[in-house]
Amino acid sequence: MIDPFMQTINAPAIEANVNAITNGEVAPYIVNKPFIDSFVNLGGTGATLGLIIAIYLVGRKHKAYKVVNNLSVGPGIFNINEPMMFGLPIVLNPIMFIPFIIVPMVLVSVAYFSTSLGIVPVATFMPPWVTPPVIGGFLATQSFAGAVLAAVNLILSVVIYVPFVKLGVDQELKKVAEQ
């Protein structure tokens, strides 16, 4: 919905980065669309691919979580998270909403500092937003360091989501037991 407005900022930033690198200068814009798509929105907004993996790790006890997760994994790999957003749900779910907000803040911080410290090159190529996470990190930076950063961020998202998935499953199982 806001993507057309953001493109007016992102497209010139990517072009400026490419021009700077072509001229042997430092790329001036770390944060741009491929940066967000490749290192922050892993599985869609809120890095929900991490949530999908967390449910596979600790949330399989609850049938509804398992069913929604199985339906969400295919689209989630390609950064489409609506099945998870409305099926779990994350929308109007205070337990899942907390990590949904926290995870992107952590991932953008890790990615920004990794890039600003020169560990990972600045994203100068815009792969399609549906490119799977680790591949997108590689393509955006044209470097294996980008793929590694995307993988590290994916692992971080799983680690952050796990306790919330445990809490959500425990609460759902408790509700079922009380009925």
C-alpha positions as CSV (number, residue, x, y, z in Angstrom):
1,M,0.0,0.0,0.0
2,I,2.8,2.4,0.8
3,D,5.2,0.8,-1.6
4,P,4.7,3.3,-4.4
5,F,5.6,6.1,-2.0
6,M,8.6,4.2,-0.7
7,Q,9.8,3.6,-4.2
8,T,10.3,7.3,-4.7
9,I,12.9,7.1,-2.0
10,N,14.3,3.6,-2.6
11,A,14.9,3.7,-6.4
12,P,17.1,6.9,-6.3
13,A,18.9,5.4,-3.2
14,I,19.8,2.2,-5.1
15,E,20.9,4.2,-8.2
16,A,23.1,6.5,-6.0
17,N,24.7,3.4,-4.4
18,V,25.4,1.9,-7.8
19,N,26.9,5.1,-9.1
20,A,29.0,5.6,-6.0
21,I,30.4,2.0,-6.2
22,T,31.0,2.4,-9.9
23,N,33.1,5.6,-9.2
24,G,35.0,3.8,-6.5
25,E,33.3,5.6,-3.6
26,V,31.4,4.3,-0.6
27,A,27.7,3.6,-1.2
28,P,25.8,6.4,0.7
29,Y,22.5,4.6,1.4
30,I,22.6,1.4,3.6
31,V,18.9,1.2,4.1
32,N,16.9,0.7,0.9
33,K,14.3,-1.7,-0.5
34,P,16.6,-4.7,-1.2
35,F,18.1,-4.2,2.3
36,I,14.7,-4.5,3.9
37,D,13.5,-7.3,1.7
38,S,16.7,-9.3,2.0
39,F,17.6,-8.9,5.6
40,V,14.5,-7.8,7.6
41,N,11.3,-9.1,6.0
42,L,12.4,-12.7,5.9
43,G,9.1,-14.5,5.1
44,G,7.2,-11.3,4.8
45,T,6.6,-8.4,7.2
46,G,7.6,-9.3,10.7
47,A,10.1,-12.0,9.5
48,T,7.4,-14.6,9.8
49,L,9.5,-17.3,8.2
50,G,11.2,-17.4,11.6
51,L,7.8,-17.9,13.2
52,I,7.1,-20.8,10.8
53,I,10.3,-22.5,11.7
54,A,9.7,-21.8,15.4
55,I,6.3,-23.5,15.2
56,Y,7.9,-26.5,13.5
57,L,10.4,-26.6,16.4
58,V,8.1,-26.1,19.4
59,G,4.5,-25.5,18.4
60,R,3.5,-28.8,16.8
61,K,1.5,-29.9,19.8
62,H,-1.4,-27.7,18.9
63,K,-3.4,-28.9,15.9
64,A,-4.4,-25.4,14.6
65,Y,-0.9,-24.1,14.8
66,K,0.3,-27.2,12.9
67,V,-2.3,-26.8,10.2
68,V,-1.8,-23.1,9.7
69,N,1.9,-23.6,9.7
70,N,1.8,-26.3,7.0
71,L,-0.4,-24.0,4.8
72,S,2.0,-21.0,5.4
73,V,5.4,-22.6,4.7
74,G,5.1,-22.6,0.9
75,P,4.1,-19.0,0.6
76,G,6.4,-18.0,3.5
77,I,9.5,-19.2,1.7
78,F,8.6,-16.6,-1.0
79,N,7.9,-13.8,1.5
80,I,4.1,-14.1,1.4
81,N,2.8,-14.2,4.9
82,E,-1.0,-13.6,4.7
83,P,-1.8,-17.2,5.6
84,M,0.1,-16.9,8.8
85,M,-1.0,-13.3,9.5
86,F,-4.7,-14.2,9.5
87,G,-4.6,-17.9,10.0
88,L,-2.7,-18.1,13.3
89,P,-3.6,-15.2,13.7
90,I,-0.9,-12.6,14.4
91,V,-3.5,-9.9,13.8
92,L,-5.2,-9.1,17.1
93,N,-3.1,-11.7,19.0
94,P,-1.1,-9.9,21.7
95,I,1.3,-12.9,22.2
96,M,2.4,-13.0,18.6
97,F,2.1,-9.3,18.0
98,I,5.0,-8.6,20.4
99,P,7.7,-10.6,18.5
100,F,6.1,-9.5,15.2
101,I,7.2,-5.9,16.2
102,I,10.5,-6.8,18.1
103,V,12.0,-9.1,15.4
104,P,12.2,-6.6,12.6
105,M,13.7,-4.0,15.0
106,V,16.4,-6.5,15.9
107,L,17.0,-7.6,12.4
108,V,17.3,-4.1,10.9
109,S,19.8,-3.2,13.7
110,V,22.0,-6.3,13.1
111,A,21.9,-5.8,9.3
112,Y,22.6,-2.1,9.6
113,F,25.6,-2.5,11.8
114,S,26.9,-5.4,9.8
115,T,26.7,-3.2,6.7
116,S,28.0,0.0,8.3
117,L,31.0,-1.9,9.7
118,G,31.8,-3.3,6.3
119,I,31.2,-6.9,7.1
120,V,28.5,-7.0,4.4
121,P,28.5,-5.0,1.3
122,V,25.7,-2.4,0.7
123,A,22.7,-3.8,-1.2
124,T,22.9,-2.5,-4.7
125,F,20.8,-4.9,-6.7
126,M,17.0,-5.3,-6.3
127,P,16.0,-8.9,-6.5
128,P,12.3,-9.6,-6.7
129,W,10.7,-9.3,-3.3
130,V,9.5,-12.9,-3.6
131,T,13.1,-14.2,-3.7
132,P,13.7,-16.6,-0.8
133,P,15.7,-15.1,2.1
134,V,19.2,-16.4,1.9
135,I,19.2,-16.2,-1.9
136,G,17.9,-12.7,-1.7
137,G,20.7,-11.7,0.6
138,F,23.3,-13.0,-1.8
139,L,21.7,-11.3,-4.9
140,A,21.1,-8.0,-3.2
141,T,24.7,-7.6,-2.1
142,Q,26.3,-9.9,-4.8
143,S,28.2,-11.4,-2.0
144,F,28.2,-14.6,0.1
145,A,28.4,-12.3,3.2
146,G,24.9,-11.1,2.3
147,A,23.6,-14.7,2.3
148,V,25.3,-15.3,5.6
149,L,23.7,-12.2,7.1
150,A,20.3,-13.3,5.9
151,A,20.8,-16.7,7.4
152,V,22.0,-15.2,10.7
153,N,19.0,-12.9,10.8
154,L,16.7,-15.9,10.1
155,I,18.2,-17.8,13.0
156,L,17.8,-14.7,15.2
157,S,14.1,-14.4,14.2
158,V,13.5,-18.1,15.1
159,V,15.2,-17.6,18.5
160,I,13.1,-14.6,19.3
161,Y,9.8,-16.3,18.2
162,V,10.3,-19.6,20.0
163,P,9.4,-18.4,23.6
164,F,6.3,-16.7,22.3
165,V,5.2,-19.8,20.3
166,K,5.7,-21.9,23.4
167,L,3.6,-19.4,25.4
168,G,0.9,-19.3,22.7
169,V,0.7,-23.1,22.4
170,D,0.5,-23.5,26.2
171,Q,-2.3,-21.0,26.5
172,E,-4.3,-22.6,23.6
173,L,-3.8,-26.1,25.1
174,K,-4.9,-24.8,28.5
175,K,-8.1,-23.4,27.0
176,V,-8.8,-26.7,25.3
177,A,-8.2,-28.6,28.6
178,E,-10.6,-26.2,30.5
179,Q,-13.4,-26.9,28.0
